[in-house]
C-alpha cells in the first residue's frame, strides 16, 4: 500500500459494511480466532477491540494469523501469481503430503521462481511451509503414544533419517528418545503468533518458546543437562494451565499468569526476570531502566544478556524491553512478534491484571 492506513474506526466501519473499496489492499486480523480475512468476508463480524488491520497478506502471516476459509484472502493476494495460488490450494488439500522439488517441477514450475514468490509473499519457501505442517503431525503422533515409524508415516516423511533430522533440528533430540512421561515433558502449543513448545515437570513450567527460535535446540539440551533428566512427551498440569492462560491472553480476557515457573539462571538473572514481570501490561522499559531499578546503572549489558537468556516467553515478558531510543531491539522470537505482542498488550482492557501473579 502506497498510502497510510485509514484510522481503525474507519476500517472497522468498512468491515461492518463489507466495503469493497478496500478489498485486497487492507486485511483484518482477528485476535480471538487467529484468522485474517478480507474486509468483505461474509463471516460474522468480530468486536472492534479484537481487530487489527494490516495492509498485506505477508504482514498477517508474519503475525501468525491463518487465512480465512470463507473469504480466501490468500487467493486474492496471489491472484496475479497463478503458480502460488495453485500450490497453496494443493497444500491445503493435502497438508500431510511430502512435497519434493521434483513435485514442483513436475507441475511445470521453475523452482527458483516459486522460491522467490513464496519468500516474497510469506517469507518462507513452499517446501519449508509444507515441512512445518508435517513435523507438527509427527510430534502430535508421538505424543499420542504412537511408535516412531508410525509417526514418521503419519507426517509424510519417506525415510526415518529425514524424520530424525527434522526432529533433531527442532528439539535437539531424536524422535526415538522422546517417549511419553518422564520428569520433563514437552508439548506442542498452538498460538495466534505461531506454534510454541512448552516443557514442564509435574509442578513447574521450565520452558516456553516459539518453534522457530534458533536457540531452542540448545536450550532444551542445557535444560536436560542441568536437571539430569531426558526430555519426554506429555502435558503435565503446568502445561495445561499455561495453554488456558495463553488462550485468555490472546483473546484479550486476561494478562494474569498463575502458572508456576521454574527459576532460571543466576541470582542476577532471576532478579532481572522478576523486574520484567513487574512491568505493567501495555508498558515498556529500556535496559537502562532495568539496570537502574537493580541499583546497578552500569550493568546495562548484563541486563541485556539476562533478558536474552529468558526461555519462558510471554510469561517472563522480555518483549517489553526496548532500546533507550524507543526502537525495537533483538528478540529471539522475531521482531515482528515483539511488535505484535506490544500491540496486543496495549489493546488489552485497563482492568487486566499484570503478569507477575504466577509463583516461581
ABEGO torsion letter per residue (X at the ends): XABBBBBAAAAAAAAAAGBAAABGABBBBBAAAGBBBBAABABBBBBAAABBBBABAAAAAAAGBBBBAAAGAAAAAAAABAAAAAAAAAAAABAABBBBAAAAAAAGBBAAAAAAAAAAAAGBBAAAAAAAAAAAAAAAAAAAGBBAAAAAAAAGBABAAAAAAAAAAAAGBBAAABBBEEABBBBBBBBAAEBBBBBBBAABBABBBBAABAAAAAAAAAAAAAAGBBBBBEBBAAAAAAAAAAAAAAAGABABBABBBBBBEBAAAAAAAAAAAABBBGBBBBAAAAAAAAGBAAAAAAAAAAAAABABBGABBAAABBBAAGBBBBBAAEAAAAAAAAAAAAABBAABBBAAABBX
